[in-house]
Every structure is written in C-alpha cells, then in structure tokens.
Amino acid sequence: MKTYLSAAIAVAVFVAGAGVGYTAQKQQKTTTAMYHAKANADAAKELLAVAKIQAGKGSWEQIAVGRVYYLGGFKAEGQAIFDAILNGRHEDSDVFRIARVYSEAGEWSKAKPLFERYFKTTDDDGTGYAEVGALYLMNGDRSSAEQMFDRSVAIEPEDLWATLHIAGAYLNVRPQE
C-alpha cells in the first residue's frame, strides 16, 4: 500500500510539474496581441516580461533585456537586472557589457568605474581598450584615451575593430558595439 501511495504521489508531482513546464513554455512565446493596439510603453512592458523569461539564466541575454529596460526609460527595472548580475557569479565580460549600457545612456560617471573594474581583471582585450579609450576621448580625457589606445595597439596592432574605434574617436564617432 505504501509503495502504491508513493508511486501515485510521484506521478501526481511529475504531471503537475509537466503542466507548470508547459505553462512556462507558453508564456515564453511572443504574440501579436502583446503589442497590437497598445500604447508603446504598455507593449514594451509586456514584451519585456516575455523577453526576461526567454533570456533564461544567460547573463548576456539578461543584460540585453536590462539594456532595453534601462535605455527605454524603465531604469529601475534595468538596474535591478544589472545589480542581480553584478552581485552574483558573473563573467568579467558582463561588467563590460553593463558599462556599455551606462555609456550609451550618457552616464559616463557610472560606466567609467565598471570599465576600470573590467580592466583590473582583463589585460589582453585590445579591442576593449580601443573601445573604452574612444569613450574616454569622447568624454574629454585625451590623455587616458591615448594610454588605452597605446595598450590596444600593443596587444592587437592588426585588429580592424580596434583601429576603427580609435579612428572614430578622433571624429567623435562612437564605437560600434
């Protein structure tokens, strides 16, 4: 009897779990009803809720969702995503990507310390040095920019993207991300 009851409970738990999984899968689908005939902000909120589920646990994907929230005017929601990533286990590149969002938002004072944090743990990213150097130059710090450019050239003197980041900075063209 005990075995039968245990087996019945196990099956019920499995079926309930499968139902939850099926429901979660349905919630991950984007539908036209999410944006048709809705105000822009309402459509975006509904789509971002789905995107957050679709992103799963991937940090790059979560940062991408946070970027849209942050740059789209929902800074608190984006910041919450960034904080969760930075306060948990994360890759060095996650710090760089979040710094990019702050830079893109025109918040150099928030971006700069994250870029500095990134370069404390990563010393071989020539393209990254060129990109951040370009941002330093565009924010009025030519001396720091050229130090970063020098580092970039020392690491990757033949890298097209690094060269373009450096050249573009002198023409006030933001690095392509």
N, C-alpha and C positions, 0 to 999 in steps of 0.2 A: 504494500500500500504506500509506504514511504517513497519507494522508488518511483511508483506511478505518479504520485503527487509532485515529486521533484522534477520529473520529466515534463509534466504538464505545465509547471511554473516556468521551466526553462523555455518551452515552446512559446508560451504566452509572452515572455520577456523578449524573445527573439522576434516574434511577429510585431510586437509593439515597437521595438527598435527599428525594424524594417519600415514600418509605417512612418516613423519620425524621419528616417533617412529619405524616404520617398517625398515627404512633405518638404524637407530641406532642399531636395533637388528641384522641386517645382518652384520654390522661392528664388532659386538662382537664375531663373530664366527671365530675360528682359522681354517685356511685351509692349506692344504699341499703345496699350491703354495707360501705360505709365507716363506718357508724355503728350498724347493727343488731347487737345482742348484743355490743357492745364497751363497755369501761369509758369513762366520759366523756372522760378525758384522751386515751385512745387514739383515740377517734372524732374528737376535736377536732384532734389532730395530723395524722391522715390527711386530714381535710377542709381544714385549713390548708395542707397541702402542695399540694393541688389549687388552693386559692384563690390561693396565691402564683403559680402558673402562669397562672391565669385573669386575674390582675391585670396581667400583662404588664409593660410598662415604664411604665405610668401611675403617676405619683407619688401622686396621691390614692388610687388603688386600693392601691398598696403600703403607704401609711400606714394605710389601713383594715385591711389584713392585720396589719401590725405592731401596731396598736391591740389587736386581738383576742389576739394572742400576749402582748403586754405586760400587759394587764388580766386576761388569763386565767391568769396565773401563769407564763408562759414568757417572763420578762423578757429574758433573754439573746437569744432569737430576735427578739423585737420590737425590742430595742435595736440589733441588727445591721442590721435593715431601716432604722431611723431614721438610723443612722450612715452607711449607704451613700447615703441620700438627701442628708443634710446635707453629706457630703464630696464629693458630685458636683455637677453642674449642677442647680439646683433653682429653683423659684419662691419668692418671698417668702411666699406663702400656705402653702407646705409647712412652713416654720418655724412658722407659726401653728398649723397642724393638729397638728404633733408636740407643741408646747407644750400644746395642749388635752389630749392624751393624758396627759402628765405631771400636769397639773392634775387630771384625772379620777381618776388613780391616787393622788391625795393627796400628790403630790410637788411642792409649790409651789416648793421651792428649785431644782428642775430646770426647772420651767415658766417662772418669772419671767424668767430671763436670755434665754430664747428669745423670750418676748413682747417684751422690751425690744429685742432684736435685730430683730424684725419691725418695730417702730415706728420704728427708725432709718432704714428704707428705705421705709416706707409712712406717709404723713402724712394720707391722705384717707379712712381707713376708720372712719367714725363708729360703725358698729355694732361693729366690732372694739374700739374704745376703750371703748365701753359694756360689752362683754362682759368685757374684761380688767379694767376698773375694778371691775366686780362681783366679780371674783375677788380683787382687792386688798382690797375691803371685807370679803369673807368670810374673808380671811386676816388681818384685824385692822389693815389700813392704810387708815383712812378718808381721811386727807389725800391720799395718792396716788390713791385711788379717785376722790375728788371732782375732782381735777385731770383725770383721764381722762374723767370724766363731762362736765366743762366742755368739754373738747376735742370730745367726741362731739356735744354739743348745738350747738356752734359749726359743726360740719360738717354734721350731719343733724338739725335740730331737729324734723322731721316724720316721722322714721323710727320705725315701730311697734316693731320689734325692739330698737332701741337703748333706747327708752323702757321697754320691758318688762324688759330686762336691768338697767337702773338701778333700777326699782321693785322688782324681785325681789330685788336685792341687799340692800335695806333690810329685807327679810323673810326673809333667809337662804335664798332660792330660787336655786339655781344657774342660770346662763344656759342656755337651750335651745340645743343645738348642732345 
